Amino acid sequence: MKRLLIFAGLYLMCYAVSAQHTRLMNDPAPKVVRMMELYHCSPLDKNTLHKRILENLLRELDQNRFFFTRTDADTILHATKLLDDELAGRNSDFLNMVMTMYKKRAARTDSMVSSILRKPLDLTIRESAIPMDTTYAENIETLKSKLTISMKFSCLYQLSAMAATDSTATAASIMKREPQARQKVLLSTQRRIRRVVSHPADYEASIINDLSDAICKSYDPHSEFFTENARENYVGAVTGQSFDYGFSVDDNEQDEVIIAHMAPGGPAWRSGILNKGDVLTAIRWGTDPAIALMDEDAEDIEKMIAAKKENKIELTVRKADGTVKVVQLQKAKVADEENFVRSYILDGNTRLGYIILPGFYSEWESKTGKNCADDVAREVVKLKKENVQGVIIDMRYNGGGSMEEAMALAGIFIDEGVLALTKENTQKVHGVRDPNRGTIYDGPLLVMVNRVSASASEMVAGALQDYHRAFIVGTPTFGKASMQVVLPVDTDITPENATEARLKAGTEFVKVSEGRFYRVTGTTHQLTGVQPDIHLPDVTEVSEYGESYLHYPLPPDSVKKATYFTPLPALPIADLARQSRERITANPAYNMVDSFSAFLAHTRQAFRSPVSLYAEDYLAMMKKYRRETRAMETQVEKTAAAAQYKTENLPADAARIKIDTEDKAELKKTMDNINKDIYIQECFFIIADYLKTLKK
């Protein structure tokens, strides 16, 4: 009977749109499919592709399962014939069906939420539920029940946040603020729902873009569909620069949107009018009427700004003294200084260089722009002048970037030879050689990694490990061994003729995984990550983060190892790892890291089980969780031993360091953090141990 109902519903929907058989204008889906077929390193058969597209689209449209019932979801999942026509460019019946259904279901949920939150929620019932229930409701009644439970959890969370800021609060006094919490939940939920359908033109474009992105992500999690603005943001992340207004926003405690940060030297900074904390009250583009900001939150504003193609904006802000100011800004390139290389000296019984490398950036549009390999080389040269006995490169939390820069950076420390292997959809394997013969530095080298170190940083870590050129220290890395290229949605273009001029002329793009890369040994770190030589326990290990947790990751494989590969003599890893383990076992700070990791893993699992919706129980649970979290964090800091070194700025950098109060405070904070970091401390000891073995 259920299958019959699904078929009947699908038939009626098909019939409703069959009379039109129209083709939506500006629908790139057929071209996107063709682009992926042409350039993706791992093609898919039609059945697998269709199944994944439909699953991806459902996830994107209804991540929390608030809109669609099980019957709705099955209707979309079984619409393979309509999807096939859509992707072949015959008509847009599939998109029309999804747009119509989604808008109606969003309106239905909006009405339900308004009805649920119109009156006080009964939080005195002793009932339990799973906080994040991602199953589809079987019918309308169970959907309303699901939404009611979700609204209760949201309201309880708001109440617990209020309690966290008032040490004298009791459960009874906090419960009196239920109307305030309920109103916040209502406004935020309605914003999220109405964002789906608030602008008819944008609504259609958003669903079209969602389908195109669902197509790309069906091949692997790193292939994506980009609008022009999204491509700009991606380029900004890779180059270490963005083309924007130079400010970010956030919500304050009064639910007002404020200026949260201004990039030094950016348009907002240079205006001389804006300040951190200014309340944003209106936005205007060109000659359009100003948009008064009333119920919007920071996420709304960010999406609004990102969606506009104009390069000029007018902001109206309310200053701290109540005065109102209007400022015009024009987009410009803004450097993200946090993305650039920095180096320090760790001066103790051993004198080491410490380099922070947050990402692999490359300003490919400029021959004189910043490139991370060149920047690291300059820092290494400066450190050598300071007679350091070894170098630590910190690539923790380095999410990757330019593969060319990764190879150039590895080549700084490796004399010559193949650094990695690549394979594209032709299945032909190519060796990636060191672009520059010789080394800039051939002394003791250690690379720090963790679970968040991904892609290009994994390639560097793997190459240095295979050549026995560096100690890799930390936790297993993310597990991404694929490389991407951004191309306009244009089937006449190829990676070879995709000039910057052609890229700029495009308005829609695909980031496609064009190939896989392998270590010189022929093995891959896809899914498993680069395994460190010396393991240091880290809370990132218990986070469910990494390639293996993503949808449809590429499966691992291997190729024949590089022919011309001559590693250096093996490093004394076993002895150094043993000494490190002994120190870690005796270090109470690492014991606290283990306890904190176990606590986080237990808490995550607890929230996957039924949780009490009885207010007193929930508030007590959250109070206990916050108390234990703070205690754990404080204890880790307290148990950290004093560093056996002093962090110093390089003398060569003295001239460029500004002397204003803010810069001096930030620099001191960074150096204090380096001194307190138990992982940097242990890496200092590891190199010191290694230097002792060289003297024997």
Residue pairs with C-beta under 8 A, 6 or more apart in sequence:
5 71
6 71
6 74
6 75
6 78
9 71
9 75
10 75
10 78
10 79
13 75
13 97
13 101
14 82
14 93
14 97
16 97
16 100
17 93
17 96
17 97
18 93
20 91
20 93
20 96
21 90
21 91
21 93
22 91
22 92
22 96
23 89
23 90
23 91
23 92
24 92
24 95
24 96
24 204
24 208
26 205
26 208
27 86
27 92
27 95
27 208
28 208
28 212
28 225
28 489
28 508
29 86
29 87
29 95
29 208
29 211
29 212
29 215
30 86
30 87
30 88
30 89
31 489
31 490
31 491
32 212
32 215
32 216
32 225
32 489
32 510
33 49
33 87
33 215
34 491
35 487
35 489
35 491
35 510
35 512
36 215
36 216
36 219
36 223
36 510
36 512
37 43
38 491
39 425
39 485
39 487
39 495
39 512
39 514
40 219
40 220
40 223
40 425
40 512
40 513
40 514
41 423
41 424
41 425
41 482
41 513
41 514
41 515
41 516
41 554
42 219
42 220
42 425
42 513
42 554
43 425
44 52
44 218
44 219
46 84
48 218
49 215
49 218
50 80
50 83
50 84
51 80
52 214
52 217
52 218
52 552
53 83
53 211
53 214
53 215
53 218
54 76
54 77
54 79
54 80
54 83
54 214
55 77
55 551
56 213
56 214
56 217
56 218
56 551
57 76
57 98
57 210
57 211
57 214
58 68
58 73
58 76
58 77
59 551
60 210
60 213
60 214
61 67
61 68
61 98
61 102
61 207
61 210
62 68
62 73
62 105
63 134
64 132
64 134
64 150
65 133
65 134
65 135
65 136
65 137
65 146
66 109
66 146
66 147
66 150
66 193
67 102
67 105
67 106
67 108
67 109
68 76
68 101
68 105
68 136
69 136
69 137
69 138
69 139
69 140
69 142
69 143
70 136
70 137
70 138
71 139
72 101
72 105
72 136
73 136
75 101
76 98
76 101
79 94
79 97
82 93
82 94
82 97
83 94
85 91
85 93
85 94
86 92
86 93
86 94
86 95
86 211
87 215
95 207
95 208
95 211
98 207
98 211
99 203
99 204
99 207
102 196
102 197
102 207
103 196
103 197
103 203
106 193
106 194
106 196
106 197
107 197
109 143
109 147
109 193
110 190
110 193
110 194
112 143
112 144
112 147
113 147
113 151
113 186
113 189
113 190
113 193
114 186
114 190
116 144
116 147
116 148
116 151
117 151
117 182
117 185
117 186
117 189
120 178
120 179
120 182
121 148
121 151
121 152
121 155
121 178
121 182
123 152
123 155
123 156
123 175
123 178
123 613
123 614
123 615
123 618
124 614
124 615
125 613
125 614
126 612
126 614
127 612
127 613
127 614
128 610
128 611
128 612
128 613
129 149
129 153
129 610
129 611
129 613
130 608
130 609
130 610
130 611
131 153
131 607
131 611
132 607
132 608
133 146
133 149
133 150
137 143
137 145
137 146
149 613
151 185
151 189
152 613
153 611
153 613
154 185
154 188
154 189
155 178
155 181
155 182
155 185
156 613
156 615
156 618
156 619
156 622
157 622
158 181
158 184
158 185
159 174
159 175
159 177
159 178
159 181
159 615
159 619
160 618
160 619
160 622
160 623
162 169
162 174
162 177
162 180
162 181
163 169
163 174
163 619
163 622
163 623
164 622
164 623
164 626
166 174
171 615
171 616
171 619
171 620
174 619
175 615
184 255
187 255
187 295
188 297
190 295
191 295
191 296
191 297
191 300
195 300
195 303
196 203
196 206
197 203
202 307
209 225
209 227
212 225
212 508
213 224
213 225
215 225
216 223
216 224
216 225
216 510
216 511
216 512
217 223
217 224
217 551
217 552
218 552
219 512
219 513
219 552
220 482
220 513
220 552
220 553
220 554
221 547
221 550
221 551
221 552
221 553
222 480
222 482
222 484
222 511
222 513
223 484
223 510
223 511
223 512
223 513
224 230
224 510
224 511
225 508
225 509
225 510
225 511
226 234
226 486
226 508
226 509
226 510
226 511
227 507
227 508
227 509
228 309
228 506
228 507
228 508
228 509
229 306
229 307
229 308
229 309
230 306
230 509
231 486
231 503
231 506
231 509
232 242
232 243
232 244
233 242
233 306
234 486
234 511
235 243
235 486
236 242
236 243
236 244
236 336
237 339
237 359
237 401
238 360
238 361
238 362
238 401
238 402
239 361
239 362
239 363
239 364
239 365
239 369
239 370
240 335
240 336
240 339
240 340
240 359
240 361
240 363
240 370
240 372
241 333
241 334
241 335
241 336
241 363
241 370
242 333
242 334
242 336
243 331
243 332
243 333
243 334
244 266
244 331
244 332
244 334
245 266
245 267
245 268
245 305
245 313
245 329
245 330
245 331
246 262
246 263
246 265
246 266
246 267
246 268
246 269
246 270
246 329
246 332
246 334
247 259
247 260
247 261
247 262
247 263
247 266
247 268
247 274
248 259
248 260
248 261
248 302
249 257
249 258
249 259
249 260
249 280
249 298
249 301
249 302
250 257
250 258
250 260
250 298
251 257
251 258
251 297
251 298
252 258
252 277
252 279
255 297
256 279
256 280
257 279
257 280
257 293
257 296
257 297
257 298
257 301
258 276
258 277
258 278
258 279
258 280
259 268
259 274
259 275
259 276
259 277
259 278
259 280
259 317
260 276
260 298
261 276
262 268
262 269
262 274
262 276
263 269
263 334
263 335
263 336
264 337
265 334
265 335
266 332
266 334
267 329
267 330
267 331
267 332
267 334
268 274
268 329
271 327
271 329
273 317
273 325
273 327
274 315
274 317
274 325
274 327
275 319
275 320
277 320
278 317
278 318
278 319
278 320
278 325
279 317
279 318
280 293
280 301
280 315
280 316
280 317
281 292
281 293
281 316
281 317
281 318
281 324
282 290
282 291
282 292
282 293
282 315
282 316
283 290
283 291
283 293
283 301
283 304
283 305
283 313
283 314
283 315
283 316
284 290
284 291
284 313
284 314
284 316
285 308
285 310
285 312
285 313
285 314
286 310
286 312
290 314
290 316
291 304
293 301
296 304
305 313
311 330
311 331
312 328
312 329
312 330
312 331
313 328
313 329
314 326
314 327
314 328
314 329
315 326
315 327
315 329
316 324
316 325
316 326
317 324
317 325
317 326
317 327
318 324
319 325
335 370
338 358
339 358
339 359
339 361
340 358
340 361
340 370
340 372
340 375
341 355
341 356
341 357
341 372
341 375
341 376
341 379
342 355
342 356
342 379
342 670
343 353
343 354
343 355
343 356
343 379
343 382
343 383
343 650
344 353
344 354
344 647
344 648
344 649
344 650
344 671
344 674
345 351
345 352
345 353
345 354
345 383
345 386
345 388
345 647
345 648
345 649
345 650
346 352
346 353
346 354
346 392
346 643
346 645
346 646
346 647
346 648
346 674
346 680
346 684
347 645
347 646
347 647
347 648
348 643
348 644
348 645
348 646
348 684
349 644
349 688
350 389
350 390
350 645
350 684
350 687
350 688
350 691
351 386
351 387
351 388
351 389
352 388
352 389
352 390
352 391
352 392
352 645
352 684
352 687
353 379
353 380
353 383
353 386
353 388
353 390
353 391
353 392
354 391
354 392
354 394
354 647
354 674
354 680
355 376
355 379
355 380
355 383
355 391
355 392
355 393
355 394
356 394
357 372
357 376
357 393
357 394
357 395
357 398
357 409
357 457
358 397
358 398
359 372
359 398
359 399
359 400
359 401
360 372
360 398
360 400
360 401
360 402
360 403
360 405
360 406
360 409
360 456
360 457
361 370
361 371
361 372
361 401
361 402
361 405
362 369
362 370
362 371
362 372
362 401
362 402
362 404
362 405
363 369
363 370
363 371
364 402
364 500
365 500
371 402
371 405
371 408
372 401
372 402
372 405
372 409
373 405
373 408
373 409
373 411
373 412
374 408
376 393
376 409
376 412
377 412
377 440
380 391
380 412
380 440
380 441
381 440
382 650
382 652
382 653
383 391
383 650
384 441
385 652
386 650
386 651
388 443
389 443
389 444
389 687
389 691
390 443
390 444
390 445
390 446
390 687
390 690
390 691
391 441
391 443
391 444
391 445
391 446
392 446
392 447
392 448
392 680
392 683
392 684
392 687
393 445
393 446
393 447
393 448
393 470
394 448
394 680
395 447
395 448
395 449
395 453
395 457
395 460
395 461
396 448
396 449
396 450
396 452
396 453
396 474
396 679
397 450
397 452
397 453
398 449
398 452
398 453
398 454
398 456
398 457
399 452
399 453
399 454
399 455
399 457
399 478
400 406
400 454
400 455
400 456
400 457
400 458
400 480
401 455
401 456
402 456
403 455
403 456
403 459
403 483
403 517
405 456
406 456
406 457
406 459
406 460
407 419
407 420
407 432
407 434
407 435
407 459
407 463
408 435
408 436
409 460
410 419
410 434
410 459
410 460
410 463
410 464
411 419
411 434
411 435
411 436
411 439
412 436
412 439
412 440
412 441
413 439
413 440
413 441
413 442
413 445
413 464
413 469
413 470
414 434
414 439
414 463
414 464
414 467
414 469
415 434
415 437
415 438
415 439
415 442
416 433
416 434
416 437
416 438
417 433
417 434
417 467
417 520
417 562
417 564
417 565
417 566
418 431
418 432
418 433
418 434
418 520
418 562
418 563
418 564
418 565
419 432
419 433
419 434
419 459
419 463
419 520
420 431
420 432
420 459
420 462
420 463
420 517
420 518
420 519
420 520
421 429
421 430
421 431
421 432
421 517
421 518
421 519
421 520
421 522
421 559
421 562
422 429
422 430
422 432
422 483
422 515
422 516
422 517
422 518
423 429
423 430
423 515
423 516
423 517
423 518
423 559
424 514
424 515
425 514
425 515
429 518
429 559
429 560
431 562
431 563
431 564
432 517
444 687
444 690
444 691
444 694
445 464
445 469
445 470
445 471
446 470
446 471
446 473
446 683
446 686
446 687
447 460
447 461
447 464
447 470
447 471
447 472
447 473
448 473
448 474
448 679
448 680
448 683
449 457
449 458
449 461
449 472
449 473
449 474
449 475
449 477
449 530
449 532
450 474
450 475
450 477
450 538
450 540
451 475
451 476
451 477
451 478
451 529
451 538
451 540
451 541
451 543
451 545
451 546
452 478
452 540
452 545
453 461
453 474
453 477
453 478
453 530
454 477
454 478
454 479
454 480
454 547
455 478
455 480
455 482
455 483
457 477
458 477
458 478
458 479
458 480
458 481
458 525
458 529
458 530
459 481
459 517
461 470
461 472
461 477
461 530
462 519
462 525
462 530
463 469
463 519
463 520
464 470
464 472
465 472
465 530
465 533
466 519
466 520
466 521
466 565
466 567
467 520
467 567
467 568
468 567
468 568
468 569
468 570
468 571
469 568
471 533
471 534
471 571
471 573
471 576
471 686
471 687
471 690
472 530
472 531
472 532
472 533
472 534
473 532
473 533
473 534
473 536
473 682
473 683
473 686
474 532
474 535
474 536
474 538
474 679
475 532
475 535
475 536
475 537
475 538
475 540
475 541
476 528
476 529
476 530
476 531
476 532
476 541
477 525
477 529
477 530
478 529
478 545
478 546
478 547
479 525
479 526
479 527
479 528
479 529
479 546
479 547
479 548
479 553
480 526
480 547
481 516
481 517
481 518
481 524
481 525
481 526
481 554
481 556
482 513
482 515
482 516
482 517
482 526
482 554
483 513
483 514
483 515
483 516
483 517
484 511
484 512
484 513
484 514
485 495
485 498
485 511
485 512
485 514
486 498
486 503
486 509
486 510
486 511
487 493
487 495
487 498
487 503
487 509
487 510
487 512
488 498
488 502
488 503
488 505
488 506
488 507
488 508
488 509
489 506
489 508
489 509
489 510
490 502
490 506
493 502
495 514
503 509
513 554
516 524
516 526
516 554
516 557
518 524
518 558
518 559
519 525
520 561
520 562
520 565
521 561
521 562
521 565
522 558
522 559
522 560
522 561
522 562
523 558
524 556
524 557
524 558
526 547
526 553
526 554
526 555
526 556
526 557
527 546
527 547
527 548
527 553
527 555
527 556
528 548
528 556
529 546
529 547
533 571
533 573
533 577
534 573
534 576
534 577
534 580
534 686
535 577
536 580
536 584
536 590
536 679
536 682
537 584
537 590
537 593
537 594
537 597
538 593
538 597
538 679
539 593
539 596
539 597
539 600
541 597
542 597
542 598
542 600
542 601
543 600
544 604
547 553
571 690
572 690
572 693
575 689
575 693
576 686
576 689
576 690
576 693
579 685
579 686
579 689
580 682
580 685
580 686
580 689
583 682
583 685
584 590
584 682
587 639
587 641
587 678
588 639
589 636
589 639
589 640
589 641
589 678
590 678
591 639
592 632
592 635
592 636
592 639
593 636
593 678
595 632
596 632
596 633
596 636
599 628
599 629
599 632
603 625
611 618
611 621
612 618
612 621
636 678
637 676
640 676
640 678
640 681
641 678
641 681
642 675
643 674
643 675
643 676
643 680
643 681
643 684
644 681
644 684
644 685
645 675
645 684
646 675
647 671
647 672
647 674
647 675
648 671
649 657
649 667
649 671
657 663
657 667
658 664
674 680
